Amino acid sequence: MGPGQELVPIRWPAGWRDPALLAELENSPINLLLLPPGPEFGPVRSQAQRRGLACWEITSAGEISAPQGRFRIVPRAELDWNATGPIVAARDCVWPAIATESTASAGPTGVPWVDSNGWLAQLVRTMLPGREFWLFFEPPANTVLRPEGYALAVADAEAFGARWAIAFDESVQRQPQRVAPVLQAVSRVIRFFQLQRHWRQWPACAAVGVLSDYCGEHRHMAEEILNLLARRHLPYRVLDKRQPGSWNLGNLKAVIYPDSLPPDQGRAQRLLDFVQRGGLLIAGPQWRLRPGRPGPQDVYGRFDVLLHGKGRLAIAREPFSDPYLVALDAHLLLGRRHDPIRLWNGGSFNAHYLVRPDGKRAVVQLLNYATRRPAHAVTLGINGAFRRAIFWEPEAEGPRTLETLPAPHGIEIPLPEFPVCAAVELEA
């Protein structure tokens, strides 16, 4: 590994003791082996190091020995927002895919229920800035996965600035000859995001901010709201209540405050200033400051709406208990006209919209959780003025220009078919 080279880890199967299997990693971007402990892996370690691969030890208890010290893979619900060290690692993450009926657990939807770790990656990047975030999750059991499934697992992490510690399913572990097409698919996606790594530095374009300390009793509700806003294709920004100086309320149309404890006077006043300038604040009944006059009732009568300055306060009549309803109500209160992006016929898609700070370039990263080309043409709508759209795809030899059509609130872009991931780069 060269200086500054990105770490791309793979979990070496416990049953693979033959160093000859390392040849499968030839010409792949994978450069780090997470090896089980034990002298039986000495030949694999020696051969890997001769090939220029780094080797770290990972125990069954989830502890990793790295040159800079030891660190633990913790359950995602136990991530410590005061943690130190360059790498943060979480387990109990989901396998990215369209969920089956038996695993979908929230309210009804008219589109497929997508499982993604994107919301978690965005949360960690806000709460623990500057750290590498590694996701640990296993391929589903009793399933023979296509290479596209592995490619999606990688893309779901990379698009949101995280990294999956690659692991093989039981079938591949038993039949190493099946690993070649899997690694080819994975490598194409990793290289795609490495070539466009500058996108990671662009901030997310969002309509909604979710303000919480993401701790203790507040954690589950706030995190599930992030997850469910993503499933509604409503871009959001994570706001850390503990660090008012880091709040970026610029261009936000609404802020959701789900915590059961009201903020202190200074933080509350900053939110009221946001409302007065034209924003929407959505909070539970614990919210104390209620200036303004009564406004139009919300669709389902679950909120008291107050008009304050140019904006609105929507104070729930009952404590928040269902994150699905909070995400739904936020979208209804805000209205579709403020959606930064929209997808038509894109129910199996997820999107991550990033804008360069000067506003002259942007990118919409697209993930297709069906891992098959869509049955119907998908159209991307952008609430903004862009004159040129460039389509990037891992499987393609190079980018191509897409047609942009004028729309009432920006532009619409008919999308080409793609099986796993792609990106539309926009120029103003």
C-alpha positions in Angstrom: 0.0 0.0 0.0 1.2 3.5 -0.9 1.1 6.5 1.4 -2.4 8.0 1.7 -3.9 5.0 -0.2 -7.5 4.3 0.7 -8.2 1.2 2.7 -10.5 -1.3 1.0 -11.1 -4.2 3.4 -12.3 -7.7 2.8 -13.1 -10.3 5.5 -11.1 -13.4 4.6 -13.2 -16.5 5.1 -12.2 -18.8 8.0 -12.2 -21.8 5.7 -9.8 -20.3 3.1 -6.3 -21.5 4.3 -4.8 -21.8 0.8 -2.6 -18.8 -0.1 -3.2 -19.5 -3.8 -6.7 -18.1 -3.4 -5.1 -14.6 -3.0 -4.7 -14.7 -6.8 -8.4 -13.9 -7.0 -7.7 -10.4 -5.6 -5.2 -9.7 -8.5 -6.2 -6.4 -10.3 -8.9 -5.6 -7.7 -8.8 -2.4 -5.6 -9.0 -4.5 -2.4 -5.8 -3.9 -0.4 -6.6 -5.0 3.2 -7.3 -8.5 4.5 -9.2 -8.8 7.8 -7.9 -12.2 8.8 -9.2 -14.5 11.6 -6.7 -15.1 14.4 -4.6 -18.2 14.4 -1.3 -19.6 13.1 -3.1 -21.5 10.4 -3.4 -18.2 8.5 0.3 -17.5 8.6 0.9 -18.7 5.0 -2.0 -16.5 3.8 -0.6 -13.5 5.7 2.9 -14.0 4.4 1.8 -14.3 0.8 -0.6 -11.4 1.1 2.1 -9.1 2.4 4.4 -10.2 -0.5 1.7 -9.1 -2.8 1.5 -5.7 -1.1 -1.7 -6.3 0.8 -2.1 -5.1 4.4 -3.3 -7.7 6.9 -5.1 -7.0 10.1 -6.6 -9.5 12.6 -10.3 -9.6 13.4 -11.6 -11.7 16.2 -15.0 -13.4 16.5 -15.8 -10.8 19.2 -15.5 -8.0 16.7 -12.1 -6.6 17.7 -9.7 -5.5 15.0 -5.9 -5.2 15.6 -4.5 -2.5 13.3 -1.0 -0.9 13.2 -2.4 2.2 15.0 -4.0 0.2 17.7 -7.1 -1.9 18.4 -10.7 -0.9 17.8 -14.1 -2.6 18.2 -16.9 -3.2 15.8 -19.9 -2.0 17.9 -23.6 -2.4 17.3 -24.9 0.5 15.3 -27.3 1.5 18.2 -24.2 1.8 20.5 -22.1 4.1 18.3 -20.4 6.6 20.6 -20.5 10.1 19.4 -17.5 10.9 21.6 -15.4 8.2 20.1 -11.8 8.8 19.1 -9.7 7.1 16.4 -9.6 7.3 12.7 -12.0 4.4 11.9 -15.5 3.9 13.2 -17.0 0.5 12.6 -20.6 -0.6 13.1 -22.3 -4.0 12.9 -26.0 -4.9 12.8 -26.3 -3.0 9.6 -28.8 -4.1 6.9 -28.1 -6.0 3.6 -29.1 -3.4 1.0 -32.0 -4.7 -1.0 -35.7 -4.5 -1.5 -37.2 -5.8 1.7 -39.6 -8.7 1.7 -43.0 -8.3 3.3 -41.8 -10.2 6.4 -39.0 -7.7 7.1 -40.8 -4.5 6.3 -42.0 -3.2 9.6 -43.3 0.4 9.3 -46.3 2.0 7.7 -47.9 1.2 4.4 -46.3 2.5 1.2 -47.2 2.3 -2.4 -43.6 1.5 -3.5 -41.1 -1.2 -2.7 -39.7 -1.1 0.8 -35.9 -0.4 0.4 -33.3 -1.4 3.1 -30.3 0.9 3.0 -27.5 2.0 5.3 -27.2 5.4 3.7 -29.0 7.2 6.5 -26.6 5.7 9.0 -23.6 6.8 7.0 -24.9 10.4 6.8 -25.5 10.4 10.5 -22.0 9.2 11.4 -20.4 11.6 9.0 -22.1 14.5 10.8 -21.7 13.2 14.4 -18.1 12.0 13.9 -16.7 14.2 11.1 -13.4 13.3 9.5 -13.6 9.6 10.4 -13.6 6.6 8.1 -16.9 4.7 8.6 -16.9 0.9 8.0 -20.1 -1.1 7.8 -20.2 -4.7 8.8 -23.2 -6.8 7.6 -23.5 -10.3 6.2 -25.0 -11.6 3.0 -28.4 -13.1 3.6 -28.3 -16.8 4.6 -29.6 -19.6 2.4 -29.4 -17.4 -0.7 -27.3 -17.7 -3.8 -26.5 -14.1 -4.6 -25.9 -12.7 -8.0 -22.8 -10.5 -8.4 -25.1 -7.5 -8.8 -26.2 -8.0 -5.2 -22.6 -7.6 -4.0 -22.1 -4.6 -6.3 -25.2 -2.9 -4.7 -23.9 -3.7 -1.2 -20.7 -1.8 -2.0 -22.5 1.1 -3.8 -25.0 1.6 -1.0 -22.0 2.4 1.3 -19.8 4.2 -1.1 -22.5 6.6 -2.4 -22.9 8.0 1.1 -19.2 8.2 2.0 -18.9 4.9 3.9 -17.2 1.5 3.2 -18.5 -2.0 3.4 -16.1 -4.6 4.8 -16.7 -7.1 2.1 -17.9 -10.6 3.1 -18.9 -13.6 1.0 -22.0 -15.7 1.3 -21.8 -19.4 2.3 -22.1 -20.6 -1.3 -19.0 -18.6 -2.4 -17.1 -19.6 0.7 -17.7 -23.3 -0.1 -17.0 -22.8 -3.9 -14.1 -20.3 -4.2 -14.3 -20.7 -8.0 -17.5 -18.6 -7.9 -15.6 -15.6 -6.4 -14.3 -14.2 -9.7 -17.5 -12.6 -11.1 -18.3 -11.3 -7.6 -15.0 -9.5 -7.3 -15.3 -8.2 -10.8 -18.6 -6.6 -10.1 -17.4 -5.2 -6.7 -14.2 -3.8 -8.2 -16.1 -1.9 -11.0 -18.2 -0.1 -8.4 -15.3 0.6 -6.0 -13.2 2.1 -8.8 -16.2 4.1 -10.0 -16.5 5.9 -6.7 -12.7 6.2 -6.3 -12.5 8.1 -9.6 -15.2 10.5 -8.5 -14.1 10.8 -4.9 -14.4 14.6 -5.1 -18.2 14.2 -4.9 -17.8 13.1 -1.3 -16.7 16.6 -0.3 -19.8 18.3 -1.6 -22.6 18.9 0.9 -26.0 17.3 0.6 -28.7 19.4 -0.9 -31.7 19.0 1.5 -35.2 20.3 2.1 -35.4 19.1 5.7 -33.1 19.1 8.7 -33.5 16.6 11.6 -32.2 18.2 14.8 -31.4 15.8 17.7 -28.7 14.8 20.0 -29.2 11.2 18.7 -28.6 9.9 22.2 -30.4 7.9 24.8 -34.2 7.9 24.6 -34.1 10.2 21.6 -31.9 7.9 19.5 -34.4 5.5 18.0 -37.0 8.0 17.0 -34.5 10.4 15.4 -32.6 7.7 13.5 -35.8 6.1 12.2 -37.0 9.5 10.9 -33.8 9.7 8.9 -34.3 6.2 7.5 -38.0 6.9 6.6 -37.3 10.3 5.0 -34.8 8.6 2.7 -37.4 6.0 1.8 -39.7 8.9 0.8 -36.9 10.3 -1.5 -37.0 13.5 0.7 -33.4 14.7 1.1 -32.5 15.7 4.6 -29.6 17.1 6.6 -28.5 15.7 9.9 -28.2 18.5 12.6 -26.3 17.8 15.8 -28.2 19.5 18.6 -25.1 19.4 20.8 -23.1 21.6 18.4 -25.1 24.7 17.5 -22.1 26.1 15.7 -22.2 23.3 13.2 -25.9 23.7 12.2 -26.2 24.5 8.6 -29.8 25.8 8.1 -29.0 27.4 4.7 -31.5 26.5 2.0 -33.5 24.3 4.4 -37.3 24.6 4.2 -38.1 22.7 7.4 -36.5 21.4 10.6 -37.9 18.4 12.5 -37.2 18.5 16.2 -38.1 15.0 17.5 -36.5 15.0 21.0 -38.7 14.7 24.0 -36.6 17.4 25.9 -37.0 21.0 24.7 -33.9 22.8 23.7 -32.4 25.6 25.8 -33.4 29.2 25.2 -30.5 30.0 22.8 -31.1 27.0 20.6 -34.9 27.5 20.6 -34.5 31.1 19.6 -32.3 30.2 16.7 -35.0 27.9 15.5 -37.6 30.6 15.9 -35.4 32.9 13.8 -35.4 30.2 11.1 -39.2 30.2 11.2 -39.5 33.9 11.1 -37.4 34.0 7.9 -39.8 31.6 6.3 -39.0 28.1 7.6 -41.2 25.4 9.0 -40.5 23.9 12.4 -42.1 20.6 13.3 -41.9 19.6 17.0 -43.6 17.6 19.6 -45.9 19.0 22.4 -42.9 19.6 24.6 -42.0 22.7 22.5 -42.6 25.6 24.9 -42.2 28.8 22.8 -45.3 29.3 20.7 -45.3 32.8 19.2 -47.6 33.7 16.3 -51.2 33.3 15.4 -53.2 30.2 14.4 -52.8 29.1 10.8 -54.5 26.6 8.6 -55.0 23.1 10.1 -52.7 20.3 8.8 -54.2 17.5 6.6 -54.9 15.0 9.4 -55.3 17.4 12.3 -52.4 16.1 14.2 -50.7 19.5 14.7 -51.4 23.0 16.0 -50.1 25.2 13.2 -48.9 28.8 14.1 -47.9 31.5 11.7 -44.8 33.3 12.9 -43.1 35.9 10.6 -42.8 34.4 7.2 -42.9 30.8 8.4 -44.8 28.3 10.5 -44.6 26.2 13.6 -46.3 22.8 13.6 -46.6 21.6 17.2 -47.8 18.0 17.5 -50.9 17.5 19.8 -49.5 14.1 20.9 -45.9 13.0 21.6 -44.2 11.5 18.6 -44.5 7.7 18.8 -44.4 6.5 15.2 -41.4 7.7 13.1 -43.3 6.7 9.9 -46.0 9.2 10.7 -43.5 11.9 11.5 -41.8 11.5 8.1 -45.2 11.4 6.4 -46.5 14.5 8.2 -43.3 16.4 7.5 -43.7 15.8 3.8 -47.4 16.7 3.9 -46.8 19.9 5.9 -43.9 20.9 3.6 -45.5 20.1 0.3 -44.0 18.6 -2.8 -43.1 21.9 -4.3 -40.0 22.1 -2.1 -38.7 18.6 -3.0 -35.1 19.1 -4.3 -35.4 16.0 -6.5 -38.2 13.7 -7.6 -38.2 10.3 -9.2 -41.0 9.0 -11.4 -41.2 5.2 -11.7 -38.2 5.0 -9.4 -39.8 3.1 -6.5 -36.9 0.7 -6.2 -34.3 3.5 -6.3 -32.5 5.6 -3.7 -30.9 8.9 -4.5 -28.2 11.1 -2.9 -28.2 14.7 -4.1 -24.9 16.7 -3.5 -24.2 20.2 -4.6 -20.8 21.9 -4.9 -20.5 24.9 -2.6 -20.5 27.4 -5.4 -23.7 25.9 -6.8 -22.3 25.5 -10.3 -22.1 21.7 -10.2 -24.2 19.0 -8.6 -24.5 15.2 -8.7 -27.4 12.9 -8.0 -26.1 9.4 -7.1 -28.6 6.7 -8.0 -29.0 3.2 -6.6 -31.3 0.6 -8.0 -32.1 -1.9 -5.2 -33.9 -4.2 -7.6 -30.5 -4.9 -9.2 -32.2 -5.3 -12.6 -33.0 -2.9 -15.3 -36.3 -1.2 -14.5 -39.5 -2.4 -16.2 -40.6 1.2 -16.9 -38.7 4.4 -17.9 -37.5 6.4 -14.9 -37.5 10.2 -14.9 -35.4 12.4 -12.6 -36.8 15.8 -11.6 -34.5 18.5 -10.3 -35.8 21.6 -8.5 -33.1 23.9 -9.9 -31.7 25.5 -13.0 -29.1 23.3 -14.7 -28.2 23.4 -18.4 -26.3 20.1 -18.8 -26.7 16.6 -17.4 -23.9 14.0 -17.7 -24.6 10.3 -17.0 -21.9 8.2 -15.3 -22.1 4.4 -14.9 -19.5 1.8 -13.7 -20.1 -0.5 -16.7 -19.8 2.3 -19.3 -16.6 3.2 -21.1 -17.2 6.9 -20.4 -19.9 9.5 -19.6 -22.6 10.6 -21.9 -24.8 13.7 -22.1 -28.5 13.3 -21.3 -31.5 15.3 -22.6 -32.8 17.9 -20.1 -36.5 19.0 -20.4 -37.9 22.2 -18.9 -40.3 21.6 -16.0 -42.4 23.9 -13.8 -39.9 23.8 -10.9 -36.6 23.1 -12.8 -35.8 20.3 -15.2 -36.7 16.7 -15.9 -34.2 14.1 -17.1 -35.3 10.8 -18.7 -32.8 8.3 -17.3 -31.1 5.4 -19.2 -31.6 1.9 -17.8 -28.9 0.7 -15.3 -28.8 -2.4 -13.1 -27.1 -1.3 -9.9 -25.8 2.3 -9.7 -25.2 5.4 -11.7 -24.8 9.2 -11.3 -26.1 12.2 -13.0 -23.7 15.1 -12.8 -25.3 18.6 -13.4 -23.8 21.8 -14.7 -25.4 25.2 -14.2 
